[in-house]
Amino acid sequence: MASSASSMLLPLGSASGIHQRISSDKIRPLVVRCLNANINAKEWRMKEYGKELNLTRRREMIGLVCGMSSLVIDVLNAKAAGLPPEDKPRLCDEACEKELENVPMVTTESGLQYKDIKVGGGPSPPVGFQVAANYVAMVPSGQIFDSSLEKKQLYIFRVGSGQVIKGLDEGILSMKVGGKRRLYIPGSLAFPKGLTSAPGRPRVAPSSPVVFDVSLEYIPGLEDDEE
């Protein structure tokens, strides 16, 4: 009992000193580890920030390169397209466009529509005869996707034999030599599979409507027969 009593009556300072020594011995390495952990965490955060910064810069550079590439492609397409849209040769100029507003529209049974820019004074082409014509092919917005005027060469084909789209075949059959006509061709009489145009030209979607300005220059076979 004496031993137990004496142990219970030890000064408080002596017991706390033991605890302090034990605590400091154990705490010191813990503090070192915590400091090291904080340093490592900061280094990791700095590395991650650096990675994110580099990634952001790479994305910005990629965006810049892509933007410059698009600009270069646009410039090249514009050069490949030839003349600017407003300077491209046409069969119907601004004065003609204003006059066409007052010209009555003719609609055929197939759905083809047309307006005569100028009624010709020569003969109409019989089915199976060759015709020599100029044309300017446009999408409904007025953008040109093909033109014999730019090629500086008459387009010669056998009319009514399926060598051209149905709308052009039908529209030119009722024209007269020397005449000019605007054809509003519905998708069913145009390009069923669409048309991939040259760079800088509008693409024609499958079975989409198109507009053709056509001038019938002459009928080689018919003129030879008449001579």
The 8 nearest C-alpha neighbors of each residue, nearest first, counted from 0:
[[1, 3, 2, 4, 5, 6, 7, 8],
 [2, 0, 4, 3, 5, 6, 7, 8],
 [3, 1, 5, 4, 0, 6, 7, 8],
 [2, 4, 0, 6, 1, 5, 7, 8],
 [3, 5, 1, 7, 6, 2, 0, 8],
 [6, 4, 8, 2, 7, 3, 1, 9],
 [7, 5, 3, 8, 4, 9, 2, 1],
 [6, 8, 4, 5, 9, 3, 2, 10],
 [7, 9, 5, 6, 4, 10, 11, 3],
 [10, 8, 6, 7, 11, 5, 13, 14],
 [11, 9, 12, 13, 8, 14, 7, 15],
 [12, 10, 14, 13, 15, 9, 8, 16],
 [11, 13, 15, 10, 14, 16, 9, 17],
 [12, 14, 16, 11, 15, 10, 17, 9],
 [15, 13, 17, 11, 16, 12, 18, 10],
 [16, 14, 18, 12, 17, 13, 19, 11],
 [17, 15, 19, 13, 18, 14, 12, 20],
 [16, 18, 20, 14, 15, 19, 21, 13],
 [19, 17, 15, 21, 16, 20, 22, 14],
 [20, 18, 16, 22, 17, 21, 23, 15],
 [19, 21, 17, 23, 18, 22, 24, 16],
 [20, 22, 18, 24, 19, 23, 25, 17],
 [23, 21, 19, 25, 24, 20, 26, 18],
 [24, 22, 26, 20, 25, 21, 27, 19],
 [25, 23, 21, 22, 26, 27, 20, 28],
 [24, 26, 22, 23, 27, 21, 28, 29],
 [25, 27, 29, 23, 28, 24, 22, 30],
 [26, 28, 30, 29, 25, 24, 23, 31],
 [29, 27, 31, 30, 26, 32, 25, 24],
 [30, 28, 26, 32, 27, 31, 33, 25],
 [29, 31, 33, 27, 28, 32, 26, 34],
 [32, 30, 28, 34, 29, 33, 35, 27],
 [31, 33, 35, 29, 30, 34, 36, 28],
 [34, 32, 36, 30, 35, 31, 29, 37],
 [35, 33, 37, 31, 36, 32, 30, 38],
 [36, 34, 32, 38, 33, 37, 39, 31],
 [35, 37, 33, 39, 34, 38, 32, 40],
 [38, 36, 40, 34, 35, 39, 33, 41],
 [39, 37, 35, 41, 40, 36, 42, 34],
 [38, 40, 42, 36, 41, 37, 35, 43],
 [41, 39, 37, 43, 38, 42, 36, 44],
 [42, 40, 44, 38, 43, 39, 45, 37],
 [41, 43, 39, 45, 40, 44, 46, 38],
 [44, 42, 40, 46, 41, 45, 39, 47],
 [45, 43, 41, 47, 46, 42, 48, 40],
 [46, 44, 48, 42, 43, 47, 49, 41],
 [45, 47, 49, 43, 44, 48, 42, 50],
 [48, 46, 50, 44, 49, 45, 43, 51],
 [49, 47, 45, 51, 50, 46, 44, 52],
 [48, 50, 46, 52, 47, 51, 45, 53],
 [49, 51, 47, 53, 48, 52, 54, 46],
 [52, 50, 54, 48, 53, 49, 55, 47],
 [53, 51, 49, 55, 54, 50, 48, 56],
 [52, 54, 56, 50, 55, 51, 49, 57],
 [53, 55, 51, 57, 56, 52, 50, 58],
 [56, 54, 58, 52, 53, 57, 51, 59],
 [55, 57, 59, 53, 58, 54, 60, 52],
 [58, 56, 54, 60, 59, 55, 53, 61],
 [59, 57, 61, 55, 56, 60, 62, 54],
 [58, 60, 56, 62, 57, 61, 63, 55],
 [59, 61, 63, 57, 62, 58, 64, 56],
 [62, 60, 58, 64, 63, 59, 65, 57],
 [63, 61, 59, 65, 60, 64, 66, 58],
 [62, 64, 60, 66, 61, 65, 59, 67],
 [63, 65, 61, 67, 66, 62, 68, 60],
 [66, 64, 68, 62, 67, 63, 61, 69],
 [65, 67, 63, 69, 68, 64, 62, 70],
 [66, 68, 70, 64, 65, 69, 63, 71],
 [69, 67, 65, 71, 70, 66, 64, 72],
 [70, 68, 72, 66, 67, 71, 73, 65],
 [69, 71, 67, 73, 68, 72, 74, 66],
 [70, 72, 68, 74, 73, 69, 75, 67],
 [73, 71, 75, 69, 74, 70, 76, 68],
 [74, 72, 76, 70, 71, 75, 77, 69],
 [73, 75, 77, 71, 72, 76, 70, 78],
 [76, 74, 72, 78, 77, 73, 79, 71],
 [77, 75, 199, 79, 73, 198, 78, 74],
 [76, 78, 74, 80, 75, 79, 199, 73],
 [77, 79, 75, 76, 80, 81, 74, 82],
 [80, 78, 76, 81, 77, 75, 198, 199],
 [79, 81, 199, 77, 78, 76, 198, 82],
 [82, 80, 79, 78, 83, 77, 87, 199],
 [81, 83, 87, 86, 84, 80, 78, 85],
 [82, 84, 86, 85, 87, 81, 80, 77],
 [85, 83, 87, 86, 82, 142, 143, 81],
 [84, 86, 83, 87, 82, 88, 89, 142],
 [87, 85, 83, 84, 82, 88, 89, 81],
 [86, 88, 84, 82, 85, 89, 83, 149],
 [89, 87, 86, 148, 149, 90, 85, 146],
 [90, 88, 91, 92, 87, 135, 148, 212],
 [89, 91, 212, 92, 135, 88, 213, 134],
 [90, 92, 95, 89, 96, 93, 212, 94],
 [93, 91, 95, 94, 96, 89, 90, 88],
 [94, 92, 96, 95, 97, 91, 98, 89],
 [95, 93, 97, 96, 92, 98, 91, 99],
 [94, 96, 98, 92, 91, 93, 97, 99],
 [97, 95, 93, 99, 94, 98, 92, 91],
 [98, 96, 94, 95, 99, 100, 93, 101],
 [97, 99, 95, 100, 96, 101, 94, 102],
 [100, 98, 102, 96, 101, 97, 95, 116],
 [101, 99, 98, 97, 102, 96, 103, 95],
 [100, 102, 99, 98, 103, 97, 104, 96],
 [101, 103, 99, 100, 114, 104, 98, 115],
 [104, 102, 101, 105, 114, 100, 99, 115],
 [103, 105, 114, 113, 102, 106, 112, 115],
 [104, 106, 113, 112, 114, 103, 107, 111],
 [107, 105, 112, 111, 110, 104, 113, 108],
 [106, 108, 111, 110, 109, 112, 105, 113],
 [107, 109, 110, 106, 111, 112, 105, 169],
 [110, 108, 107, 111, 106, 188, 166, 112],
 [109, 111, 107, 108, 106, 112, 185, 184],
 [112, 110, 184, 107, 109, 106, 183, 185],
 [113, 111, 106, 183, 105, 182, 107, 110],
 [112, 114, 182, 105, 181, 183, 104, 115],
 [113, 115, 181, 104, 180, 116, 102, 105],
 [116, 114, 180, 117, 118, 179, 181, 113],
 [115, 117, 180, 179, 114, 181, 99, 118],
 [116, 118, 179, 178, 115, 119, 180, 177],
 [119, 117, 178, 115, 179, 120, 116, 175],
 [178, 120, 118, 177, 175, 176, 121, 117],
 [119, 121, 175, 177, 176, 118, 122, 178],
 [122, 120, 176, 175, 119, 177, 123, 178],
 [121, 123, 175, 176, 124, 120, 174, 119],
 [122, 124, 175, 174, 173, 176, 125, 172],
 [125, 123, 172, 128, 126, 122, 218, 130],
 [124, 126, 128, 127, 123, 172, 158, 159],
 [127, 125, 159, 128, 158, 124, 172, 160],
 [126, 128, 158, 157, 159, 160, 125, 129],
 [129, 127, 157, 126, 125, 158, 220, 124],
 [128, 130, 157, 156, 158, 218, 219, 220],
 [131, 129, 218, 155, 156, 217, 132, 157],
 [130, 132, 155, 217, 216, 154, 153, 218],
 [133, 131, 215, 216, 154, 214, 153, 130],
 [132, 134, 214, 153, 147, 213, 154, 148],
 [135, 133, 213, 212, 147, 146, 136, 214],
 [134, 136, 146, 212, 211, 145, 137, 147],
 [137, 135, 211, 145, 143, 144, 146, 210],
 [138, 136, 143, 210, 142, 141, 144, 209],
 [137, 139, 209, 140, 141, 142, 210, 143],
 [140, 138, 141, 209, 210, 137, 208, 142],
 [141, 139, 138, 142, 137, 143, 210, 209],
 [140, 142, 139, 137, 138, 143, 210, 136],
 [143, 141, 137, 138, 140, 144, 201, 84],
 [144, 142, 137, 136, 145, 141, 138, 200],
 [143, 145, 200, 137, 201, 136, 196, 142],
 [146, 144, 136, 143, 135, 147, 137, 196],
 [147, 145, 135, 148, 149, 134, 136, 150],
 [146, 148, 150, 149, 134, 133, 152, 151],
 [149, 147, 151, 146, 150, 88, 133, 152],
 [148, 150, 151, 147, 146, 88, 87, 152],
 [149, 151, 147, 148, 152, 146, 153, 145],
 [152, 150, 148, 149, 147, 153, 146, 133],
 [151, 153, 150, 147, 154, 148, 133, 149],
 [154, 152, 133, 132, 131, 147, 155, 151],
 [153, 155, 132, 131, 133, 152, 147, 156],
 [156, 154, 131, 130, 153, 132, 129, 157],
 [157, 155, 129, 130, 158, 154, 162, 131],
 [158, 156, 129, 128, 127, 160, 130, 159],
 [157, 159, 127, 160, 126, 168, 128, 129],
 [158, 160, 126, 168, 127, 161, 157, 169],
 [159, 161, 158, 162, 157, 127, 126, 163],
 [162, 160, 163, 159, 164, 165, 168, 158],
 [161, 163, 160, 157, 156, 164, 158, 159],
 [164, 162, 161, 168, 165, 167, 156, 158],
 [163, 165, 189, 167, 166, 168, 188, 161],
 [166, 164, 188, 168, 167, 169, 163, 189],
 [165, 167, 188, 169, 168, 184, 164, 170],
 [166, 168, 170, 169, 165, 164, 171, 163],
 [169, 167, 165, 166, 159, 170, 171, 158],
 [168, 170, 166, 172, 167, 171, 165, 159],
 [169, 171, 167, 168, 172, 166, 173, 182],
 [170, 172, 174, 173, 169, 168, 167, 215],
 [173, 171, 169, 170, 174, 124, 168, 123],
 [172, 174, 171, 123, 170, 175, 169, 124],
 [175, 173, 171, 123, 172, 178, 176, 170],
 [176, 174, 123, 119, 122, 121, 178, 120],
 [175, 177, 121, 215, 119, 178, 217, 122],
 [178, 176, 119, 216, 215, 120, 175, 121],
 [119, 177, 179, 118, 117, 176, 175, 214],
 [180, 178, 214, 117, 116, 213, 115, 118],
 [179, 181, 115, 116, 213, 212, 114, 182],
 [182, 180, 212, 114, 113, 211, 115, 213],
 [181, 183, 113, 211, 210, 184, 112, 212],
 [184, 182, 210, 112, 113, 111, 209, 185],
 [183, 185, 209, 111, 166, 208, 182, 210],
 [186, 184, 208, 187, 188, 189, 111, 183],
 [185, 187, 206, 207, 208, 189, 188, 184],
 [186, 188, 185, 189, 206, 191, 190, 207],
 [189, 187, 166, 165, 186, 185, 184, 164],
 [188, 190, 186, 164, 187, 166, 184, 206],
 [189, 191, 193, 206, 192, 205, 186, 194],
 [192, 190, 206, 205, 193, 189, 187, 186],
 [193, 191, 205, 190, 194, 206, 204, 203],
 [205, 194, 192, 204, 190, 203, 191, 206],
 [193, 195, 203, 196, 202, 204, 192, 190],
 [196, 194, 202, 203, 193, 197, 201, 204],
 [197, 195, 202, 200, 194, 144, 201, 198],
 [196, 198, 200, 199, 195, 80, 144, 201],
 [199, 197, 76, 200, 80, 79, 196, 77],
 [198, 200, 76, 80, 77, 197, 79, 201],
 [199, 201, 144, 198, 197, 196, 202, 80],
 [202, 200, 144, 203, 196, 199, 142, 143],
 [203, 201, 196, 195, 204, 194, 200, 144],
 [202, 204, 194, 193, 201, 205, 195, 207],
 [203, 205, 193, 207, 202, 206, 194, 192],
 [193, 206, 204, 192, 191, 207, 190, 203],
 [207, 205, 186, 191, 190, 187, 189, 204],
 [206, 208, 186, 204, 205, 209, 203, 185],
 [209, 207, 186, 185, 184, 189, 206, 139],
 [208, 210, 138, 184, 139, 137, 183, 207],
 [209, 211, 183, 137, 182, 184, 138, 136],
 [212, 210, 136, 182, 181, 135, 213, 137],
 [211, 213, 181, 135, 134, 180, 182, 90],
 [214, 212, 134, 180, 179, 133, 211, 181],
 [213, 215, 179, 133, 132, 178, 216, 134],
 [216, 214, 132, 176, 177, 178, 217, 131],
 [217, 215, 132, 177, 131, 176, 214, 133],
 [216, 218, 131, 176, 215, 130, 219, 132],
 [217, 219, 130, 221, 220, 222, 129, 131],
 [220, 218, 222, 221, 217, 223, 129, 130],
 [219, 221, 223, 222, 218, 224, 128, 129],
 [222, 220, 224, 223, 218, 219, 225, 128],
 [221, 223, 225, 219, 224, 220, 218, 226],
 [222, 224, 226, 220, 221, 225, 219, 218],
 [223, 225, 221, 222, 226, 220, 219, 218],
 [226, 224, 222, 223, 221, 220, 219, 218],
 [225, 223, 224, 222, 221, 220, 219, 218]]
